Amino acid sequence: MKKLVISIPRRSDRREHFLEKNGEIIKDFEWSDGVDGKQITHESLLAMGADTNKFWRDEFLNRRLTHGDVGCLIAHRNAWIKVANQEEPMMIIEDDAIVLDGYDEEYYESLTEQYNIIYLQKNENHPHEVVPIDDMIEVPAYPYNLTAYILTPEAARILVDTDLITNIIPDDEYVPLMLKHLTPCALKIDVFRQALRENLGSDIEPYDEKDWFIDFNVHPITVGTDRKKCANMMSSANVNGIYPKNLGTMVKWEGTDMVGPGGGHKVNLVREYIKDLPENDVVLFTDAYDVLYNSDIEDITRRYIGYRKRVLFAAESNCWPDPSLASSFENWPRENDDQKTKYHYLNSGIFMAEVRELKLMLNDSSLADSDDDQLFFQKLFLSGNYDIGLDYEGYIFQCHEDQVSFSENGMFNNPITNCVSCIYHGNGDSEAKKKYDSLNSVIKSKSPMLYLPNYGGIDKISEDMFVIDFMTQHQCEDMIAIADRHGGWEPLPTDNFPAQEIRLKEIGYWDSIVHHWDYNVTPIIEEFYPPMKMYGLRDAFAMRYSMDTQRKLNLHTDASLVTGSIKLNDDYKGADLIFPRQNISNKDIPVGKAIIFPGQVTHGHACTELQEGVKYSLTLWSKRYDGDLM
């Protein structure tokens, strides 16, 4: 009987182990190159025409898919395709298999006359449902492990001819679900076993956060009705490549003054926002005025997955606003001793939640804008009706703790729990505010002074347009303040499309922005638009739209080879930058991000009419040829 041994080429150690343990008995086999799941991202999987089952969870461990799960399933499916194209059964073996005494290949091949899948090793999950056949074999019920099995071409075609590749789950789950379409049997006594993991490890199990397969989008959000008070949180997020969407922009706050209970308005805004989000996506919510980010979205997300909870809240050391709930929280069962910290109580200022579970939580209950959001979520947690966890150790979310400082690697370090966290919430009294300010001062001192390097990569928004990081909210606020203090907003006398402008040369920003453009932006532009070469920056100016001055700008092109446009604020209505030919608008582009586009011919653009507030933006024009000066 022909055999396929599934093995990732880079794991030469496993191939050597297989030959050492099985070479005398297992003959006539060929290596079937396994798929290295660590090299597969969700984007590359989609490009293959494949996708995952977003809602699959391990019924025993409540865990999501790993990179190894995805790679292993694809590897087995590739082997099934080979079998499907044969005329005879084949034995499929994983490279950590070790053959045992009693191996009888002739007997196993004879079983293929009646059965089209034969398990040579298994881990039966439903032993009471197993049906004996004779002294040697039985009908399995829900067997795990595809360490070694025999497959006929008929069975292989059945396994392949499904929507599996667009609905990936672990192979150990998929095959048992398909047994009702097959004629299976399994040896009562295994003739293979798996090598010990301490010897060969595992390419499937999650040994650290990098092993989780991220097949969903994360939506960072906040609620802050005072734009300037959001600057610390937003800027700390920006330097980590994160741009939270502010659901409080241009919203009148109805959630009380927050001196006492209140904040229900935040929950209601979140409820409205998630209505149209994909149910498998995840929301990352933080308060707006007393939160600091100190890690990127991938690190935060992988840590969240590791908690194996659909919803995860921050935990704090005070039971507020209802102290009578304290004993309920303190007696709540913990998963391990590490979670027995002093941070017993749910804090609603930071949480991550799968959209589907969050919809259930918010749609099952209602609250007024003036009701307390923290009490609302505490009661949902204590009901036990939802898959909610608390970050007791501050592994991701750290609420106010006076002993928190910066670790050697620059993370928030809590010496009480020995955890370094990603997001800090300075909730509480004046002492908490002092601690928050001290941490924020360190973060600000590490931030770029004027412009951001491109932390977040390139976001292509049309065939010839892209978006990159450019400024933090603090940097935007500083530019607005300096320009307003300088005054003199006016159009250039010779401008065919006049606007209220101030040149950066007038307010002391010119040299710094030229340096940033030349050293950080130009290489990205030239890589995006080859073989074009840049000649440097030609002009840079802030623009202002207000209800009592200029409210719109008609369709035009720029005297610029490549143009950059940056929103400096977003607390206004209307005044969207639009590109009719490309059907692009900057309405949903975050503050501080730069839209980059060809300026002269193809990308005519306009500013729609301002309806409310004051809009500030920054425009950058590049030289069209060497020596092109204003």
Backbone torsions as a table, in degrees:
resi	resn	phi	psi	omega
1	MET	NA	133.0	177.0
2	LYS	-71.7	152.5	-176.2
3	LYS	-135.7	145.0	173.1
4	LEU	-115.9	127.8	176.3
5	VAL	-109.3	113.4	-177.3
6	ILE	-79.3	124.5	-176.4
7	SER	-155.8	132.4	176.0
8	ILE	-73.2	126.5	-175.8
9	PRO	-53.8	-36.2	-177.3
10	ARG	-69.8	-16.4	-179.5
11	ARG	-92.2	64.0	179.1
12	SER	-60.8	-27.3	179.1
13	ASP	-63.0	-37.5	-179.7
14	ARG	-71.7	-35.9	177.7
15	ARG	-64.9	-42.7	178.2
16	GLU	-62.7	-40.6	179.1
17	HIS	-63.5	-41.6	-179.2
18	PHE	-61.8	-45.9	-179.4
19	LEU	-64.3	-39.8	-179.8
20	GLU	-62.9	-42.9	-174.4
21	LYS	-84.8	-27.0	-169.0
22	ASN	-123.8	-5.0	-171.3
23	GLY	-59.7	-27.6	-178.1
24	GLU	-78.7	-19.4	-172.8
25	ILE	-114.9	-46.0	-176.7
26	ILE	-83.9	106.6	-178.5
27	LYS	-112.1	170.4	172.3
28	ASP	54.2	52.7	177.4
29	PHE	-124.0	161.3	173.5
30	GLU	-129.4	149.6	176.9
31	TRP	-73.6	133.3	171.9
32	SER	-109.4	107.5	-173.4
33	ASP	-57.3	121.7	175.9
34	GLY	-71.9	170.7	-179.9
35	VAL	-106.0	122.8	-179.3
36	ASP	-77.8	98.7	-177.3
37	GLY	-60.0	-26.2	-179.5
38	LYS	-64.6	-20.5	-179.8
39	GLN	-93.0	-1.2	-177.7
40	ILE	-101.4	126.0	171.2
41	THR	-105.8	169.5	177.4
42	HIS	-63.1	-37.1	179.5
43	GLU	-63.5	-44.8	-180.0
44	SER	-69.0	-31.8	177.3
45	LEU	-65.2	-45.1	178.3
46	LEU	-61.9	-37.2	179.7
47	ALA	-64.9	-24.1	177.9
48	MET	-81.5	-3.5	-174.9
49	GLY	81.9	17.8	-178.1
50	ALA	-116.5	169.0	176.2
51	ASP	-163.7	172.4	-177.6
52	THR	-105.1	163.8	167.6
53	ASN	-83.8	105.8	-170.1
54	LYS	-66.1	-22.4	-173.4
55	PHE	-106.4	6.2	177.1
56	TRP	-66.0	136.2	173.0
57	ARG	-137.2	140.6	175.3
58	ASP	-62.2	125.1	-174.2
59	GLU	-69.2	-18.2	-180.0
60	PHE	-96.4	-38.5	-173.3
61	LEU	-110.3	-5.9	-179.3
62	ASN	55.4	34.5	-179.2
63	ARG	-101.9	158.7	177.0
64	ARG	-85.9	-178.1	177.2
65	LEU	-67.9	149.1	171.5
66	THR	-107.9	166.8	173.0
67	HIS	-57.7	-37.7	179.7
68	GLY	-64.9	-38.9	176.7
69	ASP	-57.0	-46.2	-177.4
70	VAL	-65.5	-48.2	-179.5
71	GLY	-62.2	-40.6	-177.4
72	CYS	-66.3	-42.1	179.1
73	LEU	-62.1	-45.8	-179.3
74	ILE	-64.0	-38.0	179.6
75	ALA	-63.4	-44.8	178.7
76	HIS	-65.9	-39.5	179.2
77	ARG	-63.5	-39.1	175.9
78	ASN	-60.6	-38.5	177.3
79	ALA	-66.4	-39.8	178.9
80	TRP	-62.2	-38.0	178.7
81	ILE	-62.1	-41.1	177.5
82	LYS	-61.4	-44.0	-179.7
83	VAL	-65.2	-40.8	-178.3
84	ALA	-60.7	-26.0	-178.6
85	ASN	-93.3	5.3	177.2
86	GLN	-99.0	175.5	175.6
87	GLU	-110.9	-3.6	-177.7
88	GLU	-129.6	158.6	176.0
89	PRO	-63.5	156.5	176.3
90	MET	-134.9	149.5	174.0
91	MET	-93.9	131.2	178.8
92	ILE	-112.1	127.2	-174.0
93	ILE	-131.2	138.8	173.5
94	GLU	-86.6	152.6	-169.7
95	ASP	-74.0	-4.5	174.4
96	ASP	-99.8	11.1	-179.6
97	ALA	-77.3	144.5	176.1
98	ILE	-126.8	121.3	-179.0
99	VAL	-71.7	145.2	-177.4
100	LEU	-113.6	172.5	176.0
101	ASP	-62.0	147.8	178.2
102	GLY	96.1	3.1	-178.6
103	TYR	-64.8	124.8	-175.7
104	ASP	-136.9	88.2	-173.5
105	GLU	-63.0	-37.7	-178.7
106	GLU	-62.6	-40.3	179.2
107	TYR	-66.0	-43.7	-177.9
108	TYR	-63.7	-36.7	-179.8
109	GLU	-67.6	-34.0	179.5
110	SER	-65.1	-28.8	179.8
111	LEU	-66.8	-22.4	-177.9
112	THR	-70.8	-10.3	175.2
113	GLU	-70.4	-23.4	-177.3
114	GLN	-119.1	-26.7	-176.0
115	TYR	-122.5	142.2	-176.3
116	ASN	-103.9	-3.0	168.4
117	ILE	-144.4	127.9	-176.7
118	ILE	-126.0	116.9	176.6
119	TYR	-80.7	123.0	175.7
120	LEU	-95.8	-7.4	172.8
121	GLN	-159.2	145.2	-178.5
122	LYS	-159.6	165.7	171.1
123	ASN	-129.3	99.6	-172.5
124	GLU	-78.0	124.8	-179.9
125	ASN	-88.0	-24.7	-178.5
126	HIS	-123.9	67.2	-173.7
127	PRO	-59.7	-28.3	-177.5
128	HIS	-73.9	-11.7	180.0
129	GLU	-101.4	0.2	179.1
130	VAL	-69.9	139.5	-179.2
131	VAL	-112.3	117.0	178.6
132	PRO	-65.3	145.7	174.4
133	ILE	-109.6	-53.5	174.6
134	ASP	-153.3	-161.4	-176.4
135	ASP	-68.6	-20.1	-173.3
136	MET	-103.6	-34.9	-171.0
137	ILE	-130.5	164.3	179.4
138	GLU	-150.0	166.7	175.7
139	VAL	-92.9	115.0	-178.3
140	PRO	-70.9	158.4	179.6
141	ALA	-103.4	-61.1	178.6
142	TYR	-143.8	74.2	-173.8
143	PRO	-84.0	135.4	167.4
144	TYR	-93.5	164.2	175.3
145	ASN	85.9	120.0	170.9
146	LEU	-114.5	45.0	-179.1
147	THR	-60.2	-44.5	178.3
148	ALA	-156.2	129.2	-179.3
149	TYR	-158.0	160.4	179.0
150	ILE	-112.4	138.4	-175.9
151	LEU	-132.2	132.1	173.6
152	THR	-86.4	160.5	176.7
153	PRO	-57.6	-36.8	178.7
154	GLU	-59.4	-49.0	-179.3
155	ALA	-65.7	-39.1	179.9
156	ALA	-60.1	-42.8	179.7
157	ARG	-65.4	-34.9	177.9
158	ILE	-66.2	-43.4	-178.9
159	LEU	-66.5	-34.8	-177.8
160	VAL	-80.3	-33.3	-171.8
161	ASP	-83.5	60.2	176.7
162	THR	-142.0	-176.6	176.2
163	ASP	-88.6	20.2	-176.1
164	LEU	-51.2	-45.9	-171.9
165	ILE	-66.4	-20.7	176.1
166	THR	-103.5	10.3	-177.1
167	ASN	-147.5	49.7	-169.0
168	ILE	-63.8	131.0	167.9
169	ILE	-131.9	170.4	179.0
170	PRO	-58.0	145.6	179.8
171	ASP	-60.0	-33.3	178.1
172	ASP	-65.1	-19.6	176.0
173	GLU	-93.8	-39.1	-174.8
174	TYR	-66.0	-50.1	-175.0
175	VAL	-62.0	-45.7	177.0
176	PRO	-58.1	-35.5	178.0
177	LEU	-67.0	-25.3	-178.8
178	MET	-90.5	-5.0	-175.5
179	LEU	-61.0	-27.3	179.5
180	LYS	-66.5	-17.9	177.8
181	HIS	-97.8	-1.8	-176.3
182	LEU	-117.5	177.5	173.6
183	THR	-117.9	88.0	-171.4
184	PRO	-94.8	156.8	164.3
185	CYS	-148.1	163.9	-179.7
186	ALA	-142.6	143.3	174.7
187	LEU	-64.8	138.5	176.2
188	LYS	-69.4	-33.3	178.2
189	ILE	-116.7	121.3	-177.2
190	ASP	-60.0	143.2	172.8
191	VAL	-113.8	6.1	169.8
192	PHE	-134.9	153.5	168.1
193	ARG	-136.0	161.3	176.7
194	GLN	-85.3	143.8	173.7
195	ALA	-63.4	150.6	179.2
196	LEU	-63.3	138.8	-177.9
197	ARG	-66.1	-27.8	178.0
198	GLU	-68.2	-15.4	178.2
199	ASN	-92.8	-44.6	-175.5
200	LEU	-115.4	-7.3	-177.6
201	GLY	70.6	-167.0	179.3
202	SER	-143.9	136.7	174.9
203	ASP	-95.3	9.0	-177.0
204	ILE	-114.2	-47.5	-174.9
205	GLU	-68.8	149.3	-179.4
206	PRO	-81.6	99.8	177.3
207	TYR	-82.8	-28.1	173.3
208	ASP	-150.5	179.3	-172.5
209	GLU	-61.4	-28.1	-177.0
210	LYS	-68.1	-13.7	-178.7
211	ASP	-81.3	-15.5	-179.4
212	TRP	-71.8	141.3	178.6
213	PHE	-94.2	116.4	-178.1
214	ILE	-92.0	107.9	-177.6
215	ASP	-120.5	32.4	-180.0
216	PHE	-146.8	164.8	176.2
217	ASN	-98.8	146.2	176.0
218	VAL	-107.1	133.9	-178.0
219	HIS	-113.7	98.5	176.6
220	PRO	-73.0	129.1	-178.9
221	ILE	-137.9	161.5	176.0
222	THR	-152.1	172.8	173.1
223	VAL	-133.8	110.5	177.8
224	GLY	-144.1	111.4	-176.3
225	THR	-84.2	-11.1	175.1
226	ASP	-107.6	105.6	-173.7
227	ARG	-54.4	-46.3	-173.2
228	LYS	-68.0	-30.8	178.3
229	LYS	-69.8	-16.3	179.3
230	CYS	-82.5	-9.6	-166.8
231	ALA	-60.4	-40.2	-179.0
232	ASN	-62.8	-48.5	-179.8
233	MET	-64.1	-49.3	-176.8
234	MET	-61.4	-44.5	-177.3
235	SER	-66.9	-40.0	177.8
236	SER	-64.7	-32.8	175.6
237	ALA	-71.1	-42.5	-176.9
238	ASN	-59.2	-41.7	-178.3
239	VAL	-70.2	-9.2	173.7
240	ASN	-106.2	15.7	177.1
241	GLY	75.0	20.8	-176.9
242	ILE	-115.7	134.8	-179.5
243	TYR	-128.7	84.7	-177.7
244	PRO	-60.2	141.3	174.0
245	LYS	-82.9	125.6	-177.8
246	ASN	-91.6	108.0	-179.7
247	LEU	-76.2	-6.9	-179.5
248	GLY	-95.9	2.4	-178.5
249	THR	-64.1	126.9	179.1
250	MET	58.8	31.7	178.0
251	VAL	-114.4	135.9	174.9
252	LYS	-80.0	122.2	-175.7
253	TRP	-71.3	127.8	179.9
254	GLU	-122.3	19.9	-172.4
255	GLY	-101.3	26.7	-177.3
256	THR	73.9	176.1	-179.4
257	ASP	-81.9	-1.1	175.4
258	MET	66.1	11.1	171.2
259	VAL	-67.6	-35.1	174.4
260	GLY	-120.7	-156.3	179.1
261	PRO	-57.8	149.5	-179.9
262	GLY	162.5	-167.4	175.8
263	GLY	96.1	3.2	179.0
264	GLY	-59.2	-25.1	178.9
265	HIS	-58.4	-36.1	178.3
266	LYS	-59.0	-46.2	-177.9
267	VAL	-62.5	-41.8	-178.3
268	ASN	-68.5	-33.6	175.1
269	LEU	-68.6	-38.7	176.8
270	VAL	-65.2	-43.2	179.3
271	ARG	-55.9	-43.5	-179.0
272	GLU	-68.2	-39.8	-175.6
273	TYR	-65.9	-39.1	-173.3
274	ILE	-81.6	-3.7	-176.8
275	LYS	-52.7	-41.5	-173.5
276	ASP	-104.3	8.1	178.9
277	LEU	-79.9	148.3	173.7
278	PRO	-57.8	138.2	-172.1
279	GLU	-68.3	-21.4	179.4
280	ASN	-89.3	-7.1	176.9
281	ASP	-72.3	170.1	-176.2
282	VAL	-125.9	138.7	175.9
283	VAL	-101.8	133.4	171.3
284	LEU	-112.1	107.2	-178.7
285	PHE	-104.2	135.8	168.5
286	THR	-135.3	153.2	168.1
287	ASP	-61.3	165.0	-169.2
288	ALA	-100.1	-30.5	-166.8
289	TYR	-103.8	-13.5	-175.0
290	ASP	-137.6	35.8	-177.9
291	VAL	-123.8	145.3	176.1
292	LEU	-131.5	129.0	171.6
293	TYR	-86.8	147.8	176.6
294	ASN	-147.6	27.4	177.9
295	SER	-160.5	164.3	-178.0
296	ASP	-88.2	170.3	-171.7
297	ILE	-67.8	-30.6	-179.7
298	GLU	-68.3	-43.8	178.6
299	ASP	-61.2	-47.0	180.0
300	ILE	-59.8	-44.9	-176.4
301	THR	-65.7	-44.0	-178.7
302	ARG	-65.5	-36.7	176.2
303	ARG	-64.9	-40.9	178.3
304	TYR	-59.9	-45.1	179.8
305	ILE	-60.0	-36.9	-178.2
306	GLY	-62.6	-22.4	177.9
307	TYR	-75.0	-17.6	176.4
308	ARG	58.4	36.1	174.5
309	LYS	-124.4	143.2	178.4
310	ARG	-71.7	-29.5	179.2
311	VAL	-131.7	133.5	-179.9
312	LEU	-133.5	123.7	178.1
313	PHE	-106.8	155.7	168.8
314	ALA	-66.4	158.7	177.8
315	ALA	-124.4	144.1	-179.6
316	GLU	-131.4	173.8	-173.9
317	SER	-96.7	0.7	177.7
318	ASN	-119.3	136.0	177.0
319	CYS	-90.4	96.6	-176.2
320	TRP	-131.6	137.4	15.4
321	PRO	-100.9	0.5	-176.9
322	ASP	-119.9	95.0	-177.8
323	PRO	-60.4	-20.1	-178.8
324	SER	-66.3	-14.8	179.1
325	LEU	-86.4	-2.5	-172.4
326	ALA	-56.0	-47.6	-175.6
327	SER	-64.8	-33.3	178.4
328	SER	-63.0	-42.3	178.4
329	PHE	-69.1	-43.4	-176.2
330	GLU	-65.1	-31.2	-178.8
331	ASN	-93.5	2.2	-179.0
332	TRP	-66.5	134.2	-176.3
333	PRO	-62.9	137.2	176.5
334	ARG	-107.7	155.6	-176.7
335	GLU	-78.2	-27.8	179.3
336	ASN	-156.3	170.4	-176.2
337	ASP	-66.2	-25.9	179.7
338	ASP	-62.0	-23.9	-177.8
339	GLN	-85.1	0.5	-179.7
340	LYS	-86.7	71.2	179.7
341	THR	-106.7	-179.0	177.4
342	LYS	-81.5	-4.8	-179.1
343	TYR	-91.5	81.6	-172.9
344	HIS	-88.9	-23.1	-158.4
345	TYR	-111.9	139.0	-179.2
346	LEU	-63.1	130.9	172.5
347	ASN	-115.0	127.5	-173.6
348	SER	-90.7	5.1	-177.4
349	GLY	-75.3	-16.9	175.3
350	ILE	-144.6	131.9	171.9
351	PHE	-157.8	156.1	170.3
352	MET	-120.5	139.4	-174.7
353	ALA	-150.4	134.9	169.4
354	GLU	-64.5	134.7	-172.8
355	VAL	-58.6	-41.8	-177.5
356	ARG	-61.1	-45.2	-179.7
357	GLU	-68.1	-38.7	179.9
358	LEU	-65.9	-37.5	176.2
359	LYS	-61.0	-43.2	177.6
360	LEU	-59.3	-44.9	-178.9
361	MET	-62.2	-44.8	-173.8
362	LEU	-82.3	-28.6	-178.7
363	ASN	-82.9	-20.2	179.9
364	ASP	-79.4	-17.8	-176.6
365	SER	-137.6	155.2	177.8
366	SER	-125.5	158.0	174.6
367	LEU	-153.4	152.3	178.7
368	ALA	-77.7	157.6	177.7
369	ASP	-55.6	-32.4	-176.8
370	SER	-87.8	-5.9	176.9
371	ASP	-70.6	167.5	-177.2
372	ASP	-89.3	124.2	-178.3
373	ASP	-69.6	-36.6	-177.3
374	GLN	-68.2	-43.0	178.2
375	LEU	-63.8	-38.0	178.3
376	PHE	-58.4	-50.0	-178.5
377	PHE	-71.7	-33.8	177.6
378	GLN	-60.5	-42.2	-179.5
379	LYS	-68.5	-35.7	175.7
380	LEU	-64.0	-41.6	178.3
381	PHE	-61.9	-49.6	-175.4
382	LEU	-70.7	-15.5	176.6
383	SER	-68.3	-24.6	-178.3
384	GLY	72.9	10.1	-176.0
385	ASN	-88.5	-5.2	-174.2
386	TYR	-132.3	159.2	-178.7
387	ASP	-86.2	78.6	-175.0
388	ILE	-117.2	136.3	173.8
389	GLY	-124.1	163.3	175.1
390	LEU	-117.0	141.4	179.1
391	ASP	-84.4	73.5	-173.5
392	TYR	-59.9	-31.1	-174.7
393	GLU	-94.2	-5.1	-175.6
394	GLY	68.3	36.5	-178.7
395	TYR	-73.9	-27.1	175.6
396	ILE	-120.1	-51.2	-174.4
397	PHE	-110.9	123.5	178.1
398	GLN	-115.6	117.5	173.0
399	CYS	-82.8	174.0	-173.4
400	HIS	-48.5	127.9	174.8
401	GLU	-151.8	119.6	-174.1
402	ASP	-64.3	-23.8	-177.0
403	GLN	-85.4	-3.8	179.3
404	VAL	-68.2	137.8	175.9
405	SER	-143.5	-173.0	178.3
406	PHE	-93.3	133.6	177.9
407	SER	-79.0	176.3	-179.5
408	GLU	-61.3	-30.4	179.6
409	ASN	-91.0	10.7	174.4
410	GLY	85.5	7.4	179.1
411	MET	-89.5	163.9	173.3
412	PHE	-71.6	122.6	-176.5
413	ASN	-114.4	128.1	176.0
414	ASN	-107.8	108.0	-177.4
415	PRO	-68.8	-16.2	-179.7
416	ILE	-73.2	-43.0	-178.0
417	THR	-102.2	-6.9	-176.4
418	ASN	57.8	34.7	177.7
419	CYS	-116.3	146.2	171.4
420	VAL	-108.2	127.4	-173.1
421	SER	-105.5	169.6	-175.3
422	CYS	-101.9	-30.7	-175.3
423	ILE	-134.5	134.2	-179.6
424	TYR	-112.4	135.1	178.9
425	HIS	-117.3	109.8	-177.5
426	GLY	-87.7	54.5	-177.9
427	ASN	-76.7	147.3	174.6
428	GLY	129.0	-152.7	-171.4
429	ASP	-86.4	-163.3	-177.4
430	SER	-63.2	-33.0	177.7
431	GLU	-66.3	-37.7	176.6
432	ALA	-64.5	-37.8	178.9
433	LYS	-64.2	-40.4	178.7
434	LYS	-62.5	-42.1	179.6
435	LYS	-64.5	-43.9	178.4
436	TYR	-59.3	-45.3	-178.9
437	ASP	-63.2	-37.7	-179.4
438	SER	-68.3	-40.0	176.9
439	LEU	-67.3	-40.1	-179.7
440	ASN	-64.5	-36.4	-179.6
441	SER	-63.1	-35.9	178.2
442	VAL	-69.1	-43.7	179.6
443	ILE	-62.3	-42.7	179.7
444	LYS	-65.1	-34.8	-179.4
445	SER	-68.0	-24.4	180.0
446	LYS	-89.5	-10.9	-175.1
447	SER	-80.2	153.0	174.2
448	PRO	-57.5	144.7	-174.9
449	MET	-72.8	-39.1	-171.8
450	LEU	-124.5	-40.5	-174.6
451	TYR	-141.2	155.8	-178.8
452	LEU	-91.1	134.8	161.1
453	PRO	-59.8	163.6	-175.5
454	ASN	-83.2	81.8	-177.8
455	TYR	-68.7	-36.0	-167.5
456	GLY	-93.1	5.9	-179.4
457	GLY	78.6	-168.6	-177.4
458	ILE	-105.2	128.7	173.7
459	ASP	-106.7	108.1	179.3
460	LYS	-77.9	122.6	-176.9
461	ILE	-109.8	-12.5	169.5
462	SER	-158.7	-179.2	-175.2
463	GLU	-58.4	-33.5	-175.3
464	ASP	-126.1	24.5	-179.8
465	MET	-136.1	144.4	175.7
466	PHE	-146.9	168.0	-177.2
467	VAL	-126.6	138.2	178.0
468	ILE	-136.4	161.9	171.3
469	ASP	-61.7	145.3	177.5
470	PHE	-143.6	-46.8	-178.0
471	MET	-142.9	151.0	170.6
472	THR	-83.4	168.8	177.0
473	GLN	-63.1	-39.0	177.7
474	HIS	-57.4	-43.6	179.9
475	GLN	-65.3	-38.8	175.9
476	CYS	-64.2	-44.4	-179.8
477	GLU	-61.9	-40.1	179.5
478	ASP	-62.8	-42.3	-179.5
479	MET	-65.5	-41.5	177.7
480	ILE	-60.4	-47.3	-177.1
481	ALA	-63.0	-44.0	-178.9
482	ILE	-65.9	-42.2	179.7
483	ALA	-65.2	-42.1	179.5
484	ASP	-66.5	-39.4	177.7
485	ARG	-65.3	-37.5	178.7
486	HIS	-65.4	-42.7	-179.8
487	GLY	70.3	-176.6	179.8
488	GLY	84.4	31.8	175.4
489	TRP	-63.3	120.3	-178.6
490	GLU	-164.3	160.3	178.3
491	PRO	-82.0	159.3	170.2
492	LEU	-68.1	139.2	-176.5
493	PRO	-58.0	-32.4	-175.2
494	THR	-97.9	8.5	-174.1
495	ASP	-77.7	125.1	177.0
496	ASN	-73.1	-18.9	177.5
497	PHE	-128.0	74.9	-171.8
498	PRO	-66.7	147.0	177.4
499	ALA	-146.1	164.0	177.6
500	GLN	-80.5	108.1	-169.3
501	GLU	-133.8	156.9	168.3
502	ILE	-136.8	125.0	178.9
503	ARG	-69.8	139.8	178.2
504	LEU	-66.0	-21.7	174.9
505	LYS	-61.6	-31.1	-176.9
506	GLU	-75.6	-24.8	-173.5
507	ILE	-114.2	15.6	171.3
508	GLY	82.8	16.9	-178.8
509	TYR	-101.8	-8.1	-168.9
510	TRP	-60.8	-53.3	-175.3
511	ASP	-59.9	-41.4	-177.8
512	SER	-68.7	-38.3	-177.4
513	ILE	-75.2	-31.3	174.1
514	VAL	-62.1	-44.2	179.8
515	HIS	-62.5	-46.0	-178.8
516	HIS	-63.0	-44.3	-179.7
517	TRP	-61.1	-47.8	-176.0
518	ASP	-66.3	-41.3	-170.7
519	TYR	-95.7	-26.5	-176.2
520	ASN	-111.6	-32.2	-173.9
521	VAL	-97.8	-43.6	-177.4
522	THR	-54.1	-45.2	179.3
523	PRO	-59.5	-35.6	179.3
524	ILE	-68.3	-43.1	179.9
525	ILE	-62.4	-47.0	-177.5
526	GLU	-66.3	-31.3	176.1
527	GLU	-71.2	-33.7	-177.1
528	PHE	-78.2	-34.1	-176.2
529	TYR	-117.5	55.1	179.5
530	PRO	-68.5	148.6	3.2
531	PRO	-96.2	20.8	-177.0
532	MET	-59.7	143.5	175.9
533	LYS	-119.6	143.1	-179.5
534	MET	-89.3	155.1	179.3
535	TYR	-114.5	2.3	-179.7
536	GLY	110.8	179.3	-176.8
537	LEU	-86.5	135.6	-178.3
538	ARG	-98.6	-39.7	-176.8
539	ASP	-158.8	154.8	175.8
540	ALA	-149.0	128.0	-175.7
541	PHE	-149.7	142.7	172.5
542	ALA	-84.4	148.5	179.9
543	MET	-126.6	149.4	-177.9
544	ARG	-135.3	130.1	174.2
545	TYR	-119.3	133.2	178.5
546	SER	-144.1	164.2	-176.2
547	MET	-67.4	-25.8	-176.8
548	ASP	-101.9	1.8	176.0
549	THR	-125.9	-122.2	179.1
550	GLN	-85.2	134.4	-175.7
551	ARG	-113.8	-14.9	-179.4
552	LYS	-155.6	172.1	177.2
553	LEU	-141.4	129.2	-175.0
554	ASN	-72.0	167.6	-178.1
555	LEU	-61.4	131.8	-176.5
556	HIS	-159.9	167.6	168.3
557	THR	-113.1	174.7	-173.4
558	ASP	-111.2	153.3	170.0
559	ALA	-83.7	64.5	-170.6
560	SER	-154.7	136.8	176.5
561	LEU	-66.4	-55.1	175.4
562	VAL	-132.1	131.2	-175.7
563	THR	-109.2	146.6	170.8
564	GLY	-118.7	137.9	179.4
565	SER	-131.6	129.8	-175.6
566	ILE	-129.1	126.4	170.6
567	LYS	-74.2	129.0	178.2
568	LEU	-95.2	-16.8	175.7
569	ASN	-153.5	169.8	178.2
570	ASP	-139.7	11.2	179.8
571	ASP	-89.8	67.2	176.1
572	TYR	-154.0	167.7	176.5
573	LYS	-120.9	142.7	-175.7
574	GLY	80.8	-155.4	175.8
575	ALA	53.3	41.4	176.7
576	ASP	-81.4	139.9	171.2
577	LEU	-80.6	120.8	-175.4
578	ILE	-123.9	149.7	176.3
579	PHE	-123.9	91.1	-173.0
580	PRO	-57.8	-40.9	-176.7
581	ARG	-65.5	-36.5	-179.3
582	GLN	-93.3	-5.7	-176.9
583	ASN	55.1	46.6	-178.5
584	ILE	-119.9	141.9	174.0
585	SER	-134.0	152.1	176.8
586	ASN	-92.0	12.2	-175.3
587	LYS	-53.2	-41.5	-176.5
588	ASP	-104.2	9.8	174.9
589	ILE	-78.6	128.5	-176.3
590	PRO	-64.0	153.8	171.7
591	VAL	-57.0	136.0	177.8
592	GLY	91.4	-15.7	175.7
593	LYS	-81.8	145.0	179.3
594	ALA	-104.7	124.8	169.5
595	ILE	-85.3	127.2	179.7
596	ILE	-112.9	130.0	-176.3
597	PHE	-154.9	156.0	174.9
598	PRO	-64.2	133.5	-169.7
599	GLY	-93.2	-24.4	-161.1
600	GLN	-91.1	-38.9	-167.6
601	VAL	-126.4	-55.8	-165.2
602	THR	-86.4	-17.6	-170.1
603	HIS	-116.5	59.3	173.3
604	GLY	-58.7	141.7	-175.5
605	HIS	-146.5	161.8	-177.8
606	ALA	-147.4	163.1	172.0
607	CYS	-110.8	118.9	179.1
608	THR	-67.1	169.2	-172.4
609	GLU	-71.0	133.0	175.2
610	LEU	-67.4	135.0	-179.3
611	GLN	-108.4	-28.1	-177.5
612	GLU	-164.0	143.0	175.9
613	GLY	87.7	-164.9	178.4
614	VAL	-128.8	130.9	179.7
615	LYS	-106.7	135.9	173.4
616	TYR	-121.6	141.3	176.5
617	SER	-146.7	166.7	177.8
618	LEU	-124.8	131.4	179.0
619	THR	-118.8	136.3	-179.9
620	LEU	-122.5	122.8	176.6
621	TRP	-108.2	135.1	177.0
622	SER	-103.0	158.3	-178.6
623	LYS	-66.3	142.1	179.2
624	ARG	-87.3	-18.8	179.2
625	TYR	-162.1	164.6	-179.7
626	ASP	-63.1	126.1	-178.7
627	GLY	92.4	3.6	178.7
628	ASP	-74.7	106.7	-175.7
629	LEU	-122.1	155.8	175.1
630	MET	-73.9	NA	NA
